[in-house]
Amino acid sequence: MRKKISVAAITLGIAGASLLATGSASSHGYGTQPPSRQSLCAAGTVKNCGAIQWEPQSVEGPKGFPAAGPADGKICAGGNSGFAELDDPRGGQWPATALKAGQGFTFTWKMTARHATTDFRYYITKQGWDPSKPLTRAALESQPFMTVPMGGKQPPEVWSQQGTVPTGHTGRHMILGVWNIADTGNAFYSCADVNLS
């Protein structure tokens, strides 16, 4: 009996250490304000989302965006083919959050597991982009409109940052949030459809 308990304890210890050693096991999160595509799927607001509806926090891909990271057309899913529904533009019919250009807004992420963070970066599509096509780098402004350095700190379970919605943009747009992890080669990606006035 004692031998069985020892073997079980060692097995659990090894499994736990393995989970802690992998960056993806200890870091997950997604944008909730403005609502990201994955948050809309998780809430059931958007149907036919596939696996992302059960794990909206798992859109993890290579960091280094825009020089590296997920391929064009696969950005919203973080390059993860299991979440390809996020890259489907659905004819430009994803629900869009109404925002006012030039006004303050509280950008928010929900962290289901926290991780040391380099920064959060927010990009917006160029005026005149086509929302009926998958997101590409060419469709985005080349520089983030907001960067929040974290210096390796872990964000809280609900992370928020006040920012300003960019001016010079009206109508349908997408805001791409990128959460860059400090101690892995990955980042988390979160696409939010917005309608700017």
N, C-alpha and C positions, 0 to 999 in steps of 0.2 A: 504494500500500500504506500509506504514511504517513498519507494523508488518511483512509483507512478506519479505521485505528487511532484517529486523533484523534476522528472522529465517534463511534466506539464508546465511547471514554473519556468524551466529553461526555455521551452518552446515559446511560451508567451513573451519572455524577455527578448528572445531573438526577433520575434515578429514585431514587438514594440520598437526595438532599436532600428529595425529595417524601415519602419514607417517614419521614424524621426530622421533618418538619414536621407530620405528622399525629399527634395524641395516641394514637390507637388502635394505630398501627403500632409505637409504642415502649412500650406498656404492656399487659401481660396477666398474669392470675393467677386462681387459684381456691382455695377452701378444701379442705384435705385432712384436717384433724382438727377437729371430727368430720367424717367423709367427707361431702362435698356431693353433691347429685344429679349434678352434672356429673362429679365424680371417680368415682362409681359407674358412670356410663355409660362413661367412658374406660377403666376397668378391665375392662369387660365383665361386671360383676356384675349390671347391669340391661341388658336387651336392648331393641330397638326404640326407640332414643334419637334417631335421625336424626343430623344433622350434628354435634351437640354431642359425640358420642363421639370425633370426630377433633380437636376444638378446644375442650376444656373450659375453656381460659383466656380464651375470647372473650365471656363474658357481660357485655358492657359496655352501659351505658345512661346516661341523664341522672342527674346527681347532685342532691343536695338532699333526699334521702329523710329523713323521710316527707312533708314539705311539697310536694316535687316528686318527680321520678324516675318510674319505670315506673308504668303504670296498675295499679289493683287487678286481680288475676287474672292479671297478666303480670309479677309481681315476680321470680319465680325465674329467668325468662329475660331479665331486664333490659329487658323491653319489646321484645325482638328476636323477631319472628315466626318466624325461622329456627330458633329453639331452643325452640319452643312445647312440646315434649315435657317440658321441665322444669317447666312450669306444670300439667301433667296430674297430678292427685293419685293416679291409678291406684287409685281406690277406697280410698285410705289404706294402700296396700300397699308403699310404698317401703321398702327396708331401713332400719331405725332403729338407731342406735348407743345402747347402754345407758350412761347416765350417772347419777351420784348428785347430787341437788340439794344445794346447800350445800358441795360438795367442789370442790377445785381441779382444773383441767383445762388442758392446754396446747393452745390454739387455734392452728392452723397453716395457712398458705397456701403454695402453690407459685407462684413467679413465673417465668414463661417470658421475660418482659421487664420490667425494673424501671422505676419511674417515681417522680418526686417525689410525695410523699404528704401529704395533709392529716391524715387519720386513718383508723383502722379502727373500725367500730361494729358492735355485736352486739345484735340484738333477739331476743326470744322470744315465742312465741304465748301468749295468755291461757289460763288454766285453763278447760277446757271447749270449746276451739276444735274445729272439725270437720275432721279430716285428710282427709276424702273430698271436700273442696271446695278450689278454687284459693286461694292465699294472698292475703289482703287486708289493708289497714292496720287495719281494725276487728278483725281476728283477732290482731293483735300488741299487746303492751304499748306504750304511747305513747312511752316513753323507752328508750334502749338500756341494757342491763344492764352493758355494758362499752364504754368508749370509750378508744382508745389514740391520743393525739396524736402526730404524727410531725414536725410543724414543717417540712414540705417535704423531709425526708430521703427517700432511696430505700431501700426495704426490701431485705434480702438475697434471694438466690434462694429460700431457705426461710426464711420469716418466722414466728416463733412468739411467743406471748404467754401467760403464765400468767394465768388468770382463775378466777373462781368461778362455778359453775353456779348460777343463781338458785334460791332456796328458794321455797316456796309453789306449786311446780309439780310435778305428778306425772303419770305416764302419757305418752301420745304427744304430742310437741311438735315444733315446727320452730324452728331457730335460723337467723336471717337474718344473714349477714355482709355488710357493705358496706365496700368499699375505696374511699375518696374520693381522687381524684387532684387534686393541687394546681394543676397548670398546664393543665388542660383542663376542659371542662364536664361530664365524665363520671365515672362510678364503676363498679366491678365488683361484681356481686351473686352471692351464693353461699348456696343454701338447703341446710340439713342437717337430715334427719329424725332425731329422737332419742327415746329412751324413758327417762323420768326415774323413778328410784325414790327 
